[in-house]
Amino acid sequence: MWTALLSGLVLADPAPPALAPDEVTPLGLVFVEAHVPTEIRINKRPVAQLYVPATIEIAAPIGEQELTVLVGGESHVFPMTVPSAPDRAVVMIGRSGTTVRSEAKPPPGVAAQVPLELRGVGPGPVQIRIANERYRVESGATVGLSLLAGEYPISVRSTDGTAIWATGRLTVSGGDLVIVQLTEGRLPEVSGAGVFVANGG
């Protein structure tokens, strides 16, 4: 049984006929953050078609599954472990590749520390502002820091701060590494335990 909660333009297969009570398969949650148009299949079955960057949540059988991601006419297959609730599988799909991991929900009242790497991948330096802090990232350099799990306003700018190329919200969760790739004039590309949503997105 497959269901999808959608953010963006998504087509998903209709749910199959209901199973008999003794055939019900336990379901877990797969969170997908796609920065490019993509088709998603689980165990070779199409479950979602994203025509624009979007986030979706898919209910999938708990346990080891085969995830197929089709981007730009190319198919990539990944092993995926779908945990039981409240944990979830997380799939991040970007221009530079796909990451798949399981994410544990922190205990109530515990704010996880999340390691973050800011990577300059463009021809020149950029400035990124996260909440009230400013960081300069040189081309080819990596700036490491740590954030509490949560949501932060961010902007990507020229080094003098006058040209603003992107604004939005960065959400970091779990304790896994978040990588933010920065290029002047473009939106940041986030992979790992983080999601960037541009203002207006």
Rosetta blueprint (number, residue, H / E / L):
1 M L
2 W L
3 T E
4 A E
5 L E
6 L E
7 S E
8 G L
9 L L
10 V E
11 L E
12 A L
13 D L
14 P L
15 A L
16 P L
17 P L
18 A L
19 L L
20 A L
21 P H
22 D H
23 E H
24 V L
25 T L
26 P L
27 L E
28 G E
29 L E
30 V E
31 F E
32 V E
33 E E
34 A E
35 H L
36 V L
37 P L
38 T E
39 E E
40 I E
41 R E
42 I E
43 N L
44 K L
45 R E
46 P E
47 V E
48 A E
49 Q E
50 L E
51 Y L
52 V L
53 P L
54 A E
55 T E
56 I E
57 E E
58 I E
59 A E
60 A E
61 P E
62 I L
63 G E
64 E E
65 Q E
66 E E
67 L E
68 T E
69 V E
70 L E
71 V E
72 G L
73 G L
74 E E
75 S E
76 H E
77 V E
78 F E
79 P E
80 M E
81 T E
82 V E
83 P L
84 S L
85 A L
86 P L
87 D L
88 R E
89 A E
90 V E
91 V E
92 M E
93 I E
94 G E
95 R L
96 S L
97 G E
98 T E
99 T E
100 V E
101 R E
102 S E
103 E E
104 A L
105 K L
106 P L
107 P L
108 P L
109 G L
110 V L
111 A L
112 A L
113 Q E
114 V E
115 P E
116 L E
117 E E
118 L E
119 R E
120 G E
121 V L
122 G L
123 P L
124 G L
125 P L
126 V E
127 Q E
128 I E
129 R E
130 I E
131 A L
132 N L
133 E E
134 R E
135 Y E
136 R E
137 V E
138 E L
139 S L
140 G L
141 A L
142 T E
143 V E
144 G E
145 L E
146 S E
147 L E
148 L E
149 A L
150 G E
151 E E
152 Y E
153 P E
154 I E
155 S E
156 V E
157 R E
158 S L
159 T L
160 D L
161 G L
162 T L
163 A L
164 I E
165 W E
166 A E
167 T E
168 G E
169 R E
170 L E
171 T E
172 V E
173 S L
174 G L
175 G L
176 D L
177 L L
178 V E
179 I E
180 V E
181 Q E
182 L E
183 T L
184 E L
185 G L
186 R L
187 L L
188 P L
189 E E
190 V E
191 S E
192 G E
193 A L
194 G E
195 V E
196 F E
197 V E
198 A E
199 N L
200 G L
201 G L
